[in-house]
Amino acid sequence: MSHRLAIACLAALPLALAACNKEETAPETPAGQSSTGSAPSTQPTWLLASAPEGAVGVQQAKAQAAAGQEIVLRGKIGGRSDAITEGAPVFLVMDTSIPSCADNPEDECETPWDYCCEPEEVKTANMATVQLVDSSGVSLEADLAAAGIKPLDEVIVIGTVAPAAEGVLVVKATALHRVQG
């Protein structure tokens, strides 16, 4: 019997180690939920329940931010039909002053988050790339869809401006808040 117990313990060891190394979730109660509620008791550590102060839009950030600078950035997920990279915690945000195709009730665009109703130069001037990373700058294994993040969501991220080509804004974000409304 002890032989079977030892085999079972060894078989479970990789799962236990993987759980210890996983950065994505922590045993926290989501905002507005009691620990006895029906909602899951875990949420990603990078997902903030409340909005951080001092957020700037993409236009302002592109005009003022420098590589290495801490930033709180506000934008709306979109800019391309694949605004959220599948299998990676990387997404595009547009300045909230730029209307998406969804903001035009007469537009029947199937992917309104691609901002196809805007000229390419307007999209480029008002777009930023966000990558979710851990505290040491390593990309997280985060599932944005599982956290309820989707195109056209307005978000606020906290992070650091990464080096990029002129006119390009890349933010390595350690936290994200989805604006409700």
C-alpha positions in Angstrom: 0.0 0.0 0.0 2.8 2.4 0.8 4.3 1.8 -2.6 1.0 3.0 -4.3 1.0 6.1 -2.1 4.6 6.9 -3.0 3.8 6.5 -6.8 0.7 8.8 -6.4 2.8 11.4 -4.6 5.4 11.3 -7.3 2.8 11.6 -10.0 1.3 14.7 -8.3 4.6 16.4 -7.8 4.8 18.1 -11.3 1.3 19.5 -10.9 2.1 20.9 -7.4 5.4 22.5 -8.7 3.6 24.0 -11.7 1.0 25.5 -9.4 3.7 27.0 -7.2 5.3 28.7 -10.2 2.2 30.0 -11.8 2.1 33.8 -11.7 -1.3 34.3 -13.2 -3.6 33.7 -10.3 -3.7 34.2 -6.5 -6.3 33.2 -4.0 -8.1 36.5 -3.8 -11.7 37.3 -3.7 -12.8 39.5 -6.7 -14.1 42.9 -5.9 -17.8 42.9 -5.0 -17.8 39.1 -4.3 -17.9 37.5 -0.9 -15.7 34.4 -0.3 -18.9 32.4 -0.1 -20.4 33.8 -3.4 -20.8 31.7 -6.5 -18.0 33.4 -8.4 -14.6 31.8 -8.5 -12.4 32.6 -5.6 -9.3 33.4 -7.7 -8.5 36.1 -10.1 -5.3 37.0 -12.0 -2.9 39.0 -9.8 -2.5 41.4 -12.7 -6.2 42.3 -12.8 -7.0 45.3 -10.7 -10.4 45.7 -9.0 -10.2 49.5 -8.9 -8.9 52.0 -11.4 -5.4 53.5 -10.8 -5.1 57.2 -10.5 -3.4 59.5 -13.0 -4.0 57.7 -16.3 -3.1 59.4 -19.6 -4.4 58.7 -23.0 -2.4 57.2 -25.8 -2.0 60.5 -27.7 -0.5 62.2 -24.6 1.7 59.2 -23.7 3.1 59.1 -27.2 3.9 62.8 -27.0 5.5 62.8 -23.6 6.6 59.3 -22.5 10.2 58.1 -22.7 11.7 54.6 -22.5 12.0 53.4 -18.9 9.4 55.8 -17.6 6.6 54.4 -15.3 3.2 55.1 -16.9 -0.5 54.7 -16.2 -2.1 54.4 -19.7 -5.8 54.5 -20.6 -7.1 53.2 -23.9 -9.7 51.0 -25.7 -8.6 47.6 -26.9 -8.6 47.7 -30.7 -6.8 49.0 -33.8 -6.7 45.8 -35.8 -9.0 42.8 -36.2 -6.6 40.8 -34.1 -6.2 43.4 -31.4 -5.5 40.7 -28.8 -2.8 38.3 -29.7 -3.9 34.7 -29.5 -1.9 32.7 -27.0 0.0 35.7 -25.6 -0.8 38.5 -23.2 -0.2 41.2 -25.8 -2.9 43.6 -27.1 -3.3 46.9 -28.8 -5.1 50.0 -27.4 -6.4 53.0 -29.1 -6.8 56.5 -27.6 -10.3 56.8 -26.3 -10.9 60.0 -28.3 -10.8 58.0 -31.6 -14.2 56.5 -32.4 -14.4 52.8 -33.3 -16.8 51.6 -35.9 -19.1 50.5 -33.1 -19.5 54.2 -32.2 -21.2 54.7 -35.6 -24.7 53.2 -35.4 -25.0 53.1 -39.2 -21.8 51.1 -39.5 -22.4 47.3 -39.7 -18.7 46.3 -39.5 -18.3 42.7 -38.2 -15.1 43.7 -36.4 -15.7 47.2 -35.1 -12.6 47.1 -32.9 -10.4 47.2 -36.0 -11.2 50.9 -36.4 -11.4 50.3 -40.2 -13.5 53.5 -40.5 -10.4 55.5 -39.6 -7.5 56.3 -41.9 -4.4 54.2 -41.2 -2.3 57.3 -40.2 -4.9 58.2 -37.5 -4.8 54.6 -36.2 -1.0 54.5 -36.1 -0.8 57.9 -34.4 -3.3 56.8 -31.7 -2.3 53.2 -31.0 -0.1 51.6 -28.4 1.0 48.0 -27.8 0.7 46.5 -24.3 2.4 43.4 -23.0 1.5 41.9 -19.6 4.7 41.0 -17.7 5.7 40.0 -14.2 7.7 42.2 -11.9 11.0 41.2 -13.6 9.7 42.0 -17.1 9.0 38.4 -18.2 5.9 37.9 -20.3 3.1 36.3 -18.3 1.2 33.2 -19.3 -2.1 35.1 -19.0 -5.4 34.3 -20.6 -7.0 37.6 -21.3 -10.3 36.1 -22.5 -10.6 33.9 -19.4 -10.3 37.1 -17.4 -13.1 38.7 -19.4 -10.9 41.1 -21.4 -12.1 41.5 -25.0 -11.9 44.0 -27.9 -13.4 47.4 -27.3 -13.0 47.1 -23.5 -11.7 50.3 -22.1 -8.7 49.5 -19.9 -6.1 51.3 -17.7 -2.7 49.7 -17.4 0.2 50.3 -15.1 3.6 49.6 -16.5 6.9 50.8 -18.0 7.5 52.3 -21.4 9.7 50.0 -23.4 12.2 51.1 -26.0 10.6 51.3 -29.4 11.0 53.0 -32.8 9.9 56.6 -33.0 6.2 57.1 -33.1 5.6 53.6 -31.5 4.5 53.2 -27.9 5.0 49.9 -26.2 4.1 49.4 -22.5 5.3 46.5 -20.4 2.4 46.4 -18.0 2.3 44.6 -14.6 -1.4 45.5 -13.9 -4.6 46.1 -15.8 -8.0 47.5 -14.8 -11.0 47.0 -17.1 -13.2 50.1 -16.9 -16.8 49.3 -16.3 -19.4 51.3 -18.0 
